[in-house]
Amino acid sequence: MTYRRRRRTLKDVAEIANVSEMTVSRVLRGTGVVAAGTRAHVQQVVEQLGYVQNHLAGSLATSRSNQVAVIIPSLINNVFPQVLAGITGELEKAGYNAVIGISDYDLGKEESLVASMISWRPAGFIATNLVHTKRTRNILANAGVPVVEMMDISGDPIDICVGLDHRRVGRVLVEHLLRKGYRRFGYLGWNNNDFAAATRYESIRDRLAEDGLDLVAPDLYDQPPDHRDGKEGLAYLLGQHGDLDVVVFSNDTAASGGIIHCLENDIAMPGGIALAGFSGLQLGQIMPRRLTTMRTKRFDIGRLAARSVLNQLVGQAVEKKVDLGFELLEGETA
């Protein structure tokens, strides 16, 4: 795939709205006298085109920026610092800098960040996951710069996506645990806005349903669970459902908290309860009982996301979907 999309301009808005460029400019700046009906019509066209006003002035507007906009959902989650290391290292080798925004898993906040960052005309854009608001998708689709969505490849990308198939991750993990003889499954995670985690959860639930098995999954968290959440969540889950024989966590950080709960309460792993995570963080592999988990190539996802932007900028063909896969780490907890 080669990059060809042209960014939308103020002239495009004026032509489609059938008004002058001056009228569009007045609407966008909120100045001058413009009839209410005309103002509403122009704003509707702006929304449909995903147009964002250029904040660079004069000759600067025609210059190529050496900045690439990057939006990630969190820096608290231990996954994304490694993703960013891959992005920044690859960009710096080519003389580009990453400008980073944090969405806090909030699609509305992501939309505001996208509109703000695109208005400064970055050379490219790297976003996380494939789920966005309609306006965010319109802005990115009409930004006139290479757009790479990373972490998930299970949908239709705007330009390019780099990551892994989270639905397949869920199935592979469940099938491994079923082969081990586990039948009573619990799940601890947060799925409201972490869409990749939600996909894994749905995959786990659906695969178990194929064998007529249930998944106990209390809704405990309003953000991705950390060590304390994992520790306290496992205590709660086992207190309510003492017959479970395996618990899957949405991330390794929470799963490590679950390991600590078991160690502190002399619960055998896997004899008393089996635990499994996701990500393959080093933390889970240096626990007194090595965590069974699915390792992802986080650094490489970031590196190849950046490389995909850079290749498009110089006219090189790139793959529409880059699947970096995952690896089952069979630890000592399941």
C-alpha positions as CSV (number, residue, x, y, z in Angstrom):
1,M,0.0,0.0,0.0
2,T,1.3,3.5,-0.9
3,Y,0.1,6.7,0.7
4,R,-1.9,9.1,-1.6
5,R,-4.6,10.8,0.5
6,R,-4.7,14.6,0.2
7,R,-5.5,16.7,3.3
8,R,-8.8,18.6,3.2
9,T,-8.4,22.3,2.9
10,L,-10.5,25.4,3.7
11,K,-11.1,25.7,-0.1
12,D,-12.6,22.2,-0.1
13,V,-15.1,23.2,2.7
14,A,-16.0,26.4,0.8
15,E,-16.7,24.6,-2.4
16,I,-18.8,21.8,-0.9
17,A,-20.7,24.3,1.3
18,N,-21.1,26.6,-1.7
19,V,-19.9,29.6,0.2
20,S,-16.8,31.8,0.0
21,E,-13.6,30.9,1.8
22,M,-14.0,34.1,3.8
23,T,-17.3,32.8,5.1
24,V,-15.8,29.5,6.1
25,S,-12.9,31.4,7.8
26,R,-15.4,33.6,9.7
27,V,-17.4,30.5,10.9
28,L,-14.2,28.7,12.1
29,R,-12.9,31.8,13.9
30,G,-16.3,32.7,15.3
31,T,-16.0,36.3,14.0
32,G,-17.9,38.5,11.6
33,V,-21.6,38.4,10.6
34,V,-22.7,35.0,9.2
35,A,-26.4,34.0,9.0
36,A,-27.3,31.2,11.5
37,G,-28.4,28.8,8.8
38,T,-25.2,29.4,6.8
39,R,-23.1,28.9,9.9
40,A,-24.8,25.6,10.8
41,H,-24.4,24.4,7.2
42,V,-20.7,25.2,7.1
43,Q,-20.1,23.5,10.5
44,Q,-21.9,20.4,9.2
45,V,-19.6,20.3,6.1
46,V,-16.6,20.8,8.4
47,E,-17.7,17.8,10.5
48,Q,-18.4,15.6,7.5
49,L,-15.0,16.3,5.9
50,G,-13.0,16.0,9.2
51,Y,-11.5,19.3,8.4
52,V,-9.3,20.9,11.1
53,Q,-8.1,24.5,10.7
54,N,-4.4,24.9,10.1
55,H,-2.7,26.7,13.0
56,L,0.6,27.2,11.1
57,A,0.9,30.6,9.6
58,G,2.2,31.9,6.3
59,S,5.0,29.9,4.7
60,L,5.2,27.6,7.6
61,A,2.0,26.0,6.5
62,T,3.6,24.6,3.4
63,S,6.7,23.2,5.2
64,R,6.9,19.6,6.3
65,S,7.0,19.1,10.0
66,N,9.5,16.8,11.5
67,Q,7.0,15.8,14.2
68,V,4.9,12.7,14.3
69,A,1.8,12.8,16.6
70,V,1.3,9.8,18.9
71,I,-1.7,9.1,21.1
72,I,-1.5,6.3,23.7
73,P,-4.2,5.5,26.3
74,S,-1.9,5.4,29.4
75,L,1.6,5.7,30.8
76,I,0.6,4.0,34.0
77,N,0.1,0.7,32.1
78,N,3.5,-0.9,31.8
79,V,2.9,-1.9,28.2
80,F,3.0,1.5,26.6
81,P,6.4,2.8,27.7
82,Q,7.9,-0.1,25.7
83,V,5.7,0.8,22.7
84,L,6.9,4.4,22.9
85,A,10.5,3.3,23.1
86,G,10.1,1.5,19.8
87,I,8.4,4.5,18.2
88,T,10.8,7.2,19.4
89,G,13.9,5.2,18.6
90,E,12.8,4.6,15.0
91,L,11.7,8.2,14.4
92,E,14.9,9.7,15.8
93,K,17.0,7.6,13.4
94,A,15.2,9.4,10.6
95,G,15.3,12.9,12.2
96,Y,11.7,13.0,13.4
97,N,10.4,13.6,16.9
98,A,7.3,12.1,18.6
99,V,4.7,14.5,20.1
100,I,2.8,12.4,22.6
101,G,-0.8,12.7,23.9
102,I,-2.4,10.6,26.6
103,S,-6.1,9.8,26.1
104,D,-6.8,8.0,29.4
105,Y,-8.9,5.5,27.5
106,D,-11.4,8.3,26.8
107,L,-12.6,8.5,23.2
108,G,-13.8,12.1,23.7
109,K,-10.4,13.1,25.1
110,E,-8.7,11.3,22.2
111,E,-10.9,13.3,19.7
112,S,-9.8,16.6,21.3
113,L,-6.2,15.5,21.2
114,V,-6.5,14.5,17.5
115,A,-8.1,17.8,16.5
116,S,-5.5,19.8,18.4
117,M,-2.4,17.8,17.2
118,I,-3.6,17.7,13.5
119,S,-4.1,21.5,13.5
120,W,-0.3,21.8,13.8
121,R,0.2,19.6,10.7
122,P,2.4,16.8,11.9
123,A,4.2,14.7,9.3
124,G,2.3,11.6,10.4
125,F,0.0,10.2,13.1
126,I,0.1,7.1,15.2
127,A,-3.0,6.2,17.2
128,T,-3.8,3.3,19.5
129,N,-6.4,0.6,18.5
130,L,-9.0,0.8,15.8
131,V,-12.0,2.2,17.7
132,H,-12.5,6.0,17.6
133,T,-15.3,8.5,17.6
134,K,-16.8,9.2,14.1
135,R,-15.2,12.7,14.2
136,T,-11.8,11.4,15.1
137,R,-11.9,8.9,12.3
138,N,-13.1,11.6,9.8
139,I,-10.2,13.9,10.9
140,L,-7.6,11.2,10.6
141,A,-9.0,10.0,7.3
142,N,-8.8,13.4,5.8
143,A,-5.7,14.8,7.5
144,G,-3.4,14.4,4.4
145,V,-0.7,12.6,6.4
146,P,0.1,8.9,7.0
147,V,-2.0,7.4,9.8
148,V,-1.0,4.2,11.6
149,E,-3.2,2.5,14.2
150,M,-1.3,0.1,16.5
151,M,-1.9,-2.7,18.9
152,D,-4.9,-4.2,17.2
153,I,-5.4,-5.6,13.6
154,S,-8.9,-7.1,14.0
155,G,-10.8,-4.3,12.1
156,D,-10.6,-2.0,9.1
157,P,-7.7,0.6,9.5
158,I,-7.8,4.1,8.2
159,D,-4.5,3.6,6.5
160,I,-2.3,1.0,8.2
161,C,-2.5,-1.1,11.4
162,V,0.3,-2.8,13.3
163,G,-0.2,-5.2,16.2
164,L,-1.9,-8.6,16.9
165,D,-5.2,-10.4,16.7
166,H,-6.6,-10.1,20.2
167,R,-9.5,-12.5,19.5
168,R,-7.0,-15.2,18.5
169,V,-5.0,-14.5,21.7
170,G,-8.1,-15.2,23.8
171,R,-8.8,-18.5,22.0
172,V,-5.2,-19.8,22.1
173,L,-5.0,-19.1,25.9
174,V,-8.3,-20.8,26.6
175,E,-7.5,-23.8,24.6
176,H,-4.2,-24.1,26.4
177,L,-5.9,-24.0,29.8
178,L,-8.6,-26.4,28.7
179,R,-5.9,-28.9,27.7
180,K,-4.6,-28.5,31.2
181,G,-7.9,-29.7,32.5
182,Y,-9.4,-26.5,33.8
183,R,-13.1,-26.1,33.5
184,R,-14.3,-23.4,36.0
185,F,-13.0,-20.1,34.7
186,G,-13.0,-16.7,36.3
187,Y,-11.9,-13.4,34.7
188,L,-10.6,-10.1,36.2
189,G,-10.2,-7.1,34.0
190,W,-11.6,-3.8,32.7
191,N,-13.4,-3.7,29.4
192,N,-15.4,-0.4,29.2
193,N,-12.9,1.5,27.1
194,D,-9.9,-0.8,26.7
195,F,-11.2,-2.2,23.5
196,A,-8.4,-4.6,22.9
197,A,-8.9,-6.1,26.4
198,A,-12.6,-6.2,25.7
199,T,-12.0,-8.2,22.5
200,R,-9.9,-10.7,24.4
201,Y,-12.5,-11.1,27.1
202,E,-15.2,-11.7,24.5
203,S,-13.0,-14.3,22.8
204,I,-12.4,-16.1,26.1
205,R,-16.1,-16.1,26.9
206,D,-17.2,-17.2,23.5
207,R,-14.6,-20.0,23.3
208,L,-15.7,-21.4,26.7
209,A,-19.4,-21.2,25.6
210,E,-18.5,-23.5,22.7
211,D,-17.8,-26.2,25.3
212,G,-20.8,-25.3,27.4
213,L,-18.7,-23.6,30.1
214,D,-19.3,-20.3,31.9
215,L,-17.0,-17.4,32.7
216,V,-17.4,-15.6,36.1
217,A,-16.4,-12.0,35.5
218,P,-17.4,-9.5,38.1
219,D,-17.3,-5.8,37.0
220,L,-14.8,-4.4,39.6
221,Y,-12.7,-1.8,37.9
222,D,-13.1,1.7,36.3
223,Q,-9.6,1.6,34.8
224,P,-7.1,-1.1,33.9
225,P,-6.3,-3.0,37.1
226,D,-2.9,-2.6,38.8
227,H,-1.1,-4.7,41.4
228,R,-3.4,-3.7,44.2
229,D,-6.5,-4.2,42.1
230,G,-5.3,-7.6,41.0
231,K,-4.6,-8.7,44.6
232,E,-7.9,-7.4,46.0
233,G,-9.9,-8.5,43.0
234,L,-8.7,-12.1,43.3
235,A,-9.5,-12.1,47.0
236,Y,-13.0,-10.9,46.2
237,L,-13.5,-13.3,43.4
238,L,-12.4,-16.4,45.3
239,G,-14.5,-15.3,48.3
240,Q,-17.6,-15.2,46.1
241,H,-16.7,-18.2,43.9
242,G,-14.5,-20.6,45.8
243,D,-15.0,-23.4,43.3
244,L,-13.0,-21.7,40.5
245,D,-9.9,-23.5,39.3
246,V,-8.4,-20.9,37.0
247,V,-8.6,-17.0,36.8
248,V,-7.5,-15.1,33.7
249,F,-6.4,-11.5,34.2
250,S,-6.6,-8.8,31.6
251,N,-2.9,-7.8,32.2
252,D,0.2,-9.1,33.8
253,T,0.4,-6.3,36.3
254,A,-2.9,-7.3,37.9
255,A,-2.0,-11.0,37.6
256,S,1.2,-10.3,39.6
257,G,-1.0,-8.9,42.3
258,G,-3.0,-12.1,42.2
259,I,0.2,-14.1,42.7
260,I,1.0,-12.0,45.8
261,H,-2.4,-12.7,47.2
262,C,-1.9,-16.4,46.8
263,L,1.6,-16.4,48.3
264,E,0.4,-14.4,51.3
265,N,-2.5,-16.7,51.9
266,D,-0.7,-20.0,51.2
267,I,-2.9,-20.8,48.2
268,A,-1.1,-23.2,45.9
269,M,-0.6,-22.3,42.3
270,P,-1.9,-24.1,40.4
271,G,-3.1,-26.7,42.9
272,G,-5.4,-24.3,44.8
273,I,-6.0,-21.8,41.9
274,A,-4.4,-21.4,38.5
275,L,-3.6,-17.9,37.2
276,A,-2.9,-16.5,33.7
277,G,-2.2,-13.0,32.4
278,F,-1.5,-11.1,29.2
279,S,1.4,-9.1,27.8
280,G,4.5,-11.1,28.9
281,L,5.9,-8.3,31.2
282,Q,9.2,-9.0,32.9
283,L,7.5,-8.5,36.2
284,G,5.4,-11.7,35.8
285,Q,8.5,-13.7,34.9
286,I,10.5,-12.8,38.0
287,M,7.7,-13.6,40.5
288,P,8.4,-16.5,42.9
289,R,6.0,-18.4,40.7
290,R,6.5,-17.5,37.0
291,L,3.2,-16.3,35.5
292,T,1.6,-18.2,32.6
293,T,0.8,-15.4,30.1
294,M,0.7,-14.4,26.4
295,R,3.8,-12.4,25.4
296,T,3.3,-9.5,22.9
297,K,6.0,-7.8,20.9
298,R,5.4,-4.3,22.3
299,F,8.7,-2.7,21.3
300,D,8.4,-4.0,17.8
301,I,4.8,-2.8,17.5
302,G,6.0,0.7,18.2
303,R,9.1,0.4,16.0
304,L,7.1,-0.9,13.0
305,A,4.3,1.6,13.5
306,A,6.9,4.4,13.2
307,R,8.6,2.7,10.3
308,S,5.3,2.5,8.5
309,V,4.8,6.2,8.8
310,L,8.3,6.9,7.6
311,N,8.1,4.6,4.6
312,Q,4.9,6.2,3.5
313,L,6.5,9.7,3.7
314,V,9.1,8.6,1.2
315,G,6.6,6.8,-1.1
316,Q,7.5,3.3,-0.2
317,A,4.8,0.6,-0.3
318,V,3.7,-0.7,3.1
319,E,1.4,-3.5,4.2
320,K,-2.1,-2.5,5.2
321,K,-2.0,-4.9,8.2
322,V,1.1,-6.0,10.0
323,D,0.5,-8.9,12.3
324,L,3.4,-9.4,14.8
325,G,1.6,-12.3,16.6
326,F,2.2,-13.4,20.2
327,E,3.8,-16.2,22.2
328,L,2.4,-18.4,24.9
329,L,4.6,-18.4,28.0
330,E,3.9,-21.5,30.0
331,G,4.8,-20.5,33.5
332,E,4.3,-22.1,36.9
333,T,0.9,-20.6,37.8
334,A,-1.3,-22.6,35.5
